[in-house]
């Protein structure tokens, strides 16, 4: 009798645990990054040619651009091209194929935020402070 009860309780435990195991298999990790973040570079649009990774603009001395992991000072050559300009957002290379603008954040445009004067705020709100 005790043996039969053990088997029945084991069977009941297995029957109750099976749906729980299946439910856990369906749940995804909430901390996993979205699929597009971990997509292969070829799918995202792998950039060919030089890639601007960073710029350093010191108070004194020549500006430096990190292009493809290599430090290039203003006026130095990167391959067949010469670094002719460095700003906070871009580096410009001039070479046999023409001028090439390398953006630090391609696809992102900087916009300046302007504050409205108190007169403009009053006009917008209908004259109420």
C-alpha positions as CSV (number, residue, x, y, z in Angstrom):
1,X,0.0,0.0,0.0
2,X,2.8,2.4,0.9
3,X,4.6,1.5,-2.3
4,X,1.4,2.3,-4.3
5,X,1.0,5.7,-2.6
6,X,4.6,6.6,-3.4
7,X,4.0,5.8,-7.1
8,X,0.8,7.8,-7.1
9,X,2.4,10.8,-5.4
10,X,5.4,10.6,-7.8
11,X,3.0,10.4,-10.8
12,X,1.0,13.4,-9.5
13,X,4.1,15.4,-9.0
14,X,5.3,14.7,-12.5
15,X,1.9,15.6,-14.0
16,X,1.9,18.9,-12.0
17,X,5.5,19.8,-12.8
18,X,5.3,19.2,-16.6
19,X,3.2,22.3,-17.4
20,X,5.4,24.5,-15.1
21,X,8.5,23.4,-17.0
22,X,6.9,24.1,-20.3
23,X,5.7,27.5,-19.2
24,X,9.2,28.4,-18.1
25,X,10.6,27.3,-21.5
26,X,8.3,29.8,-23.3
27,X,9.2,32.8,-21.2
28,X,12.1,34.9,-22.5
29,X,14.8,36.6,-20.6
30,X,13.6,40.2,-19.9
31,X,17.2,41.5,-19.7
32,X,18.1,40.2,-23.2
33,X,18.8,43.1,-25.6
34,X,16.5,43.5,-28.6
35,X,17.2,41.3,-31.7
36,X,18.4,44.2,-33.8
37,X,21.2,44.9,-31.3
38,X,22.7,41.5,-31.6
39,X,22.0,41.1,-35.4
40,X,25.1,40.5,-37.6
41,X,26.7,43.6,-39.0
42,X,25.9,42.6,-42.6
43,X,22.2,42.8,-41.8
44,X,22.5,46.2,-40.1
45,X,24.5,47.7,-43.0
46,X,28.2,47.1,-42.4
47,X,30.2,50.3,-43.2
48,X,33.0,49.9,-45.7
49,X,35.9,52.2,-45.7
50,X,37.3,54.3,-42.9
51,X,35.3,54.6,-39.7
52,X,35.6,57.6,-37.4
53,X,35.7,56.4,-33.8
54,X,36.7,59.4,-31.8
55,X,38.1,63.0,-32.0
56,X,40.4,64.8,-29.6
57,X,40.6,68.6,-29.9
58,X,43.2,69.9,-27.4
59,X,43.6,73.5,-26.4
60,X,47.1,73.5,-27.8
61,X,48.5,71.3,-30.5
62,X,47.0,69.6,-33.4
63,X,43.6,67.9,-33.3
64,X,43.6,64.1,-33.5
65,X,41.0,61.7,-35.1
66,X,40.8,58.0,-34.3
67,X,40.0,56.4,-37.6
68,X,39.7,52.6,-37.9
69,X,41.6,52.3,-34.6
70,X,44.5,54.4,-35.7
71,X,45.4,57.8,-34.3
72,X,45.8,60.4,-37.1
73,X,46.8,64.0,-36.5
74,X,45.7,66.9,-38.6
75,X,47.7,66.9,-41.8
76,X,48.9,63.3,-41.5
77,X,48.0,60.6,-44.0
78,X,45.5,57.8,-43.5
79,X,46.1,55.4,-46.4
80,X,46.1,57.4,-49.6
81,X,44.2,60.3,-48.0
82,X,45.2,63.2,-45.8
83,X,43.3,64.4,-42.8
84,X,42.5,68.1,-43.6
85,X,39.9,69.0,-41.0
86,X,38.7,67.8,-37.6
87,X,35.6,69.1,-35.8
88,X,33.7,67.8,-32.7
89,X,31.5,65.8,-35.0
90,X,33.5,64.9,-38.1
91,X,36.9,64.4,-39.7
92,X,37.5,65.2,-43.4
93,X,39.9,63.2,-45.5
94,X,41.1,64.4,-48.9
95,X,42.6,62.0,-51.3
96,X,42.7,60.8,-54.9
97,X,39.0,59.8,-54.8
98,X,38.0,63.2,-53.6
99,X,36.9,64.6,-50.2
100,X,35.4,62.2,-47.7
101,X,33.5,63.4,-44.6
102,X,33.6,60.8,-41.8
103,X,30.9,61.5,-39.2
104,X,31.3,60.6,-35.6
105,X,27.6,59.8,-35.2
106,X,26.2,59.1,-38.7
107,X,22.5,59.5,-39.0
108,X,22.3,61.9,-36.0
109,X,21.9,65.6,-36.6
110,X,22.7,68.1,-33.9
111,X,20.1,70.8,-33.2
112,X,20.6,73.8,-31.0
113,X,18.0,74.5,-28.3
114,X,17.0,78.1,-28.1
115,X,15.3,79.7,-25.2
116,X,12.3,81.8,-25.7
117,X,12.3,85.3,-24.4
118,X,9.7,86.1,-21.7
119,X,7.8,88.3,-24.2
120,X,7.6,85.3,-26.6
121,X,6.3,83.1,-23.8
122,X,3.6,85.7,-22.9
123,X,2.6,86.0,-26.5
124,X,2.3,82.2,-26.8
125,X,0.2,81.9,-23.6
126,X,-2.1,84.7,-24.6
127,X,-0.6,87.3,-22.4
128,X,-0.9,85.4,-19.1
129,X,2.2,84.9,-17.0
